[in-house]
Every structure is written in C-alpha cells, then in structure tokens.
Amino acid sequence: MGKSRTKRFRRARFSPAGDCQAQTAAAESGAEQEEDDGPAAELLEKLLHPSAEARECACAGLARLVQQRRALRGRARGDAVRRLGPLLLDPSLAVRETAAGALRNLSACGGFEVCDDMVAKDIMTPLVALLKECSAGLDSNEMPPQEKKEQNRNSIENIANEAVNVLWNICECSSRAVSIFNKEGCLEIVLKYLSRFPTNVGLAISVAYCLQTVTEDNVELLKSFSAPALHVLESAMLSPGSSMEYILLKTLVAGTVWNLKDIIPSKSQAEIINAILKILSEVLEMDAGEMVIQMKEAETQRLKTAAETEEILANTNGGDLIEDEEMEEMSQKRKVRRKTFISDLLPPTDKELREAIAVLTAQQTALEIIVNMCYSEGPSDDEWEELSSSDESDACMERCFSEDGGQLFSPLCLSHEVHSALTNCLVPKTIFEKTAFPNSIAVDLCSKNPTWKPLIRKMNTIQCRALVCLQSLLSLLDVEHLGGAPALQALAQHLSQLLFSQPDFAKHVDFLEAASSALRALLQTMASRNISQCMTPAQLVTLCRAGVRSSNVGVRVNVVSILGITGSVLAKEDGTLETLKTIGCFLLEVVTQDPSLVVVGEALDALFDVFADGKEAERASVQIKLLSALKEFQPVFKMKIRKEGKSKYSPDQLCVLDNVKMNLRRFVAYQETVEKRLTT
C-alpha cells in the first residue's frame, strides 16, 4: 500500500476572545472599510490625545474592537499600527501596557497578512526598544525602596508580558520578524524574562511559547545559544514547581530544547531526549478530566465561601467602614475587568480555571511535540495530503524528498535515542489511554458554565492529538514495542468502539480524520504482520460510506485506503467473494465520482491492491465488470490530470498521480489476461 505523512503541528494561536484562530478575512472592499471604520476612527483619534488616561482608554477600546472580525480593516488597521507603535514607548506605563495589549490582540486575530503588514510598518523597532527598556527597568528595580520597587516591577513585568506576546504572534507569522529577532539580540532579552519564572510564571510561559516558535528551523539563532542560555532553559525545564502552570512551562521549554537538538553534543543527546520525554510522559499521565472536575469544584466552593463571608460581614458590620472598603474593592474590580480582554493566555483572576486550562494546554502541547519528534519537516505543512502509489518510479521517489533530505511521505527519521526514550517512558501506553473520549462528568460540568465551556473543545482536541500521535507510533515502532499482536487487536477493538459508539461520528471532522488515520496505520501494521483483524468488513464498509461523504480530503483518503488494506487481506482468503464485490463497487464509485484527484488516485491504488492477486479477487473483478469500468475511466483520468493538474495540485501530488496513471495502464493489461482466462 501507499505511504502517508502526518501533519507536523505548530502552536495554536492565542485567542483573546476564547477561540480566535488567526481569522484572516478575505478580500476587503472599500465600502466595507468605510462602513466599519466609524467606531475605529474615533478611537484612533484619541490615541493622539494629550491626556494619558484618554490614550489608555483608546488603546483599551481598540483592543476590544480588533477582536471583531470586520471591525478594523484596511486603512484603519494600518493607521492603528502606525499610531499604536509609538505608544509602546509612551511616558505612561499604563498606556504602554494597553497599547501592547491592543497590538497583541490585533496580531493574534489578524493572521499572517496582518502580522506581515505590522512588520512592514516597522512595528518591530518600537517593540524591540520596549523589550530592552523593560529588561533594563527590571534590573534597576532590584534596588530599594521596597514598596515602589514592587509596584514598578509588577507594571514592567505586565508590559513585558504583553510585549512578548506581540513578538510571539508576529514571529509565528513573519519570517522577517524572526530575522529581526535574530539580529537585534532579542534572545538574550527574553531569556532574562524566562529566568524570572520563580516569581512570575505567567511571563515565563509567554516567553516559552515565543522561544518554541523562534527556535524552530532557525539555524542562525541556534548559533546564539551559549552555555548560560542553555542553563536558563535547563533550570526552567527541571524546575521543582508542581502547579499546573509550572507543568505547562516545563512542557513548553521541553519543546524548545527539542528544537535545539542540533547544537546539543552527541554524547548528551540520549540524556536530553530522555529528560524531554520523561517530562512529556509525566504530563500525559495526569488525569486531565479529573483535574478539571477538582478545579471546578474548588471554584464552586471558593465562590460559595466568599459569598457567605460577604453576607456575614454585611450583617455584622454596619456603617461607613464597610462601605468605604466596598468602594475601594469595587474600584479594584473595575481595574481588573478593564484588563481582562488583554489578559494572558491563562486568565488572571480565576485561579482554578487558570490551572485547568494549563493542564489541558500542557497535554495538547506534549502530544504535538511527540508527533514532531517522530517526523521530519516536509515541504508544506499547510497543504499536505496523504498520497500513495503502489509502484513509485525512481524519478518520482527522487522528487518525493524535501530539500533538506527529509522524506515527504514516510517517517523514517526516528533516531535510536528517540526510539529508546519513547519505549522507556512507556509513551505508547500513555498515548493509547489519551485516545479515549473526554471524561463525561467534566464535560457536563463545563457545559453548564460559559467561562468553562471552551475547555470541552480543548479536551476533544487532546483526544484528536492523541489519535494522530498514535498513528505516528504505529508507523514507526515495531509490533513488539507496541505490546505485540494482542495489544494491536485490543487497539483495533478500541478504535472501532470509538468510531461506532457515536452514531453521528461523521459530523465531527477533526475526530474522524484523526481516528481514521490511526485506524489506517493500525490495519496496515496488522496486515503486514498477518495479525487477524477484529473489525468486521461490514463495520469497515459502514465507516467508509460515512467517511467518503466527508468534505475533508484527508478523511476520504483514509477510508479508501482502509478498504484497500482490508480487501487485500480478504483477497487471500476463501469465501470472501461477496465482500470483495462490495469493496470493489464502493471503490469504483469513489474513482468515478470524487472531485479530488488525490482521493481518486488513492481509490485506484486500493483497487490495484485488492484485485492484484487471489482466486476470489479474480472472480469478483469479473463479476463487477472491473475491466470495462477502468477502461472507460482511463481517458477521463488522463484528461483530468492534464486539465486540473498544474492549477490544483503540487508537483509531488502530480508525481504520484502520474505513477497511478502508469499503474492503471499496467493493471488494465493484467485484468485483460485475467478476464480472458476466466471467460474461455
């Protein structure tokens, strides 16, 4: 069968509103700009106000406004960047913080186009200057007087946190920003912030996210990592803190250290990789669902106690003293509310929610790091497709290698150190457990509270990431390291239960793609080792009929490949004629009706595998008139490749399709001999 490539993960974009994944609008019309610039124009004008409080309020208003998809567009967006940039160095610390918060939200919600525009408008100059000033300010605040020092340090650290998040968002989207990061010596600055993790873990987490981004495939930056710099990372990664935020920090730093593997001496590679996977394994061993339940119950109890205390105070204290205290408290709450929309990734007020988000984020990150450890970088992370061909030619195989030597289709880059660490840390077993559905009690608790409801999606994402991670391990590890044949059969049963326990599984595209990818890899492994499968052909056909209707190309590729694997196994057995006919008709239907040539190529490849050999397969091919159907489709396939090829598909995809076309010609010739032999 063909080979498949797992998508390499990149970090999720920050969502100031809860779920804003770099929303990039389509083309912008002049009419829309005029219509949407109304509220923005007034705020942009106030950014130039002589009053610091007015400028701060304007920044805060823009921070909220940019979260609305069409609220700040075109010229207004450009004006916002130009005017907010200088405010990063405003005399008022409050203005600096809110200006950085507005730019943070703009860069997070705007996507690649907006971040590129921000770099083009030279936002990096004031941003880098601000980061340097914050660093110098933190150094100067190490001296007394104590009270003023604490106040200034907190303000400077808050500003630094917002600025680091702007830097992180922009560097994620712009290679020019990463180049400036390298040249301006930003590494030394952010490492200084990271070293403050014992007193400000929130700032350290932001830096760790940023470092994980800028160290990926950045050879120039790797040269800047000195022994003291590596020591800072080591201290953070091995910190004794046990809170969920510390666990998230250690996970992120572990991802950064993995990105630095090329500068780690070979004699230390095994030790470092073991340390990384030990952290990731410990993170994944935590019962996230139970943690969510505990944190939600703790929040409920805290709020209940606070309400009871407030009621007692109200009943036992009359008069002006309590009124004055309440007024002061209300003033403080207003300040907190004002800053919530530019808050850190982890909300600043609700400790329990912050801890719950931290553990879920840490587990998702850990799974993504493991997948990235298993696979080399391919030429396109955003346009990857699972392609296959039974008989690639030498020319195609040459083109299926990326420029840096890594393979596009097959993950054959697992080092001995990584292989040993994965098995020593019992990672396969831990990941298998993470593929289960989220804790139903935790989901129910979160669904009843608007602020906790986004955690349901995070729990579902962890399951999907675990399934993708499982696919990686199935493709890379020996059967013995996966627990042997009984473990694989149990896993097949588990995956079938996941898929068929929910009648509407086809509606959940992310889950279906991840689960079908894992099942495809599992069945391929079992077939190659002649391990009997637990799923019945009827179950597989049901799965494939649901999957082939999906709008997701990856899902459709997976299900036709699954049928091809199953059919090739059944073709060698007796009494499978009717099942083979069903599979053949299904695959022919996909070949003639699917709009994607990638899926069509996979379906043809599956047909070649199913009907390549075996008496039952030969009889089935004649009865479903496979030869005549393929002969009729052959010129159509050639025409589609010629017409749609260059405009819709990458050179590597075209390479595989050309091989499928060649194999189709050979297979038709083979089927002619089969039909002639069986009909004479």
Secondary structure, DSSP 4 states (H G I P E B T S, - for coil): -----PPPP-PPPP-TTS-----------HHHHHHHHHHHHHHHHHTT-S-HHHHHHHHHHHHHHTTSTTTS-HHHHHHHHHHHHHHTT-SSHHHHHHHHHHHHHHHHHHHHHHHHHHHHTTTHHHHHHHHHHHHHHHHHTTSSPHHHHHHHHHHHHHHHHHHHHHHHHHHHH-HHHHHHHHHTTHHHHHHHHHTTTTT-HHHHHHHHHHHHHHTTT-HHHHTT--HHHHHHHHHHHT----SHHHHHHHHHHHHHHHHTGGGS-HHHHHHHHHHHHHHHHHHHHS-HHHHHHHHHHHHHHHHHHHHHHHHHHHHH--SHHHHHHHHHHHHHHHHHHHHHTT--SS-SS-HHHHHHHHHHHHHHHHHHHHHHHHS---S-SSS------SS--HHHHHHTB-TTS-BSS------HHHHHHHHHTTHHHHHHHHTSPPPHHHHHHHHT-TTTTHHHHHHHHHHHHHHHHHHHHHHHS-TGGGTHHHHHHHHHHHHHHHHHSSTTGGG-HHHHHHHHHHHHHHHHHHHHTTPPPSS-HHHHHHHHHHHTT-S-HHHHHHHHHHHHHHHHHHTTSSS-HHHHHHHHHHHHHHHHH-S-HHHHHHHHHHHHHHTSS-HHHHHHHHHTTHHHHHHHHHHHHHHHHHHHHHHHS-HHHHHHHHHHHHHHHHHHHHHHHHHHHHH-
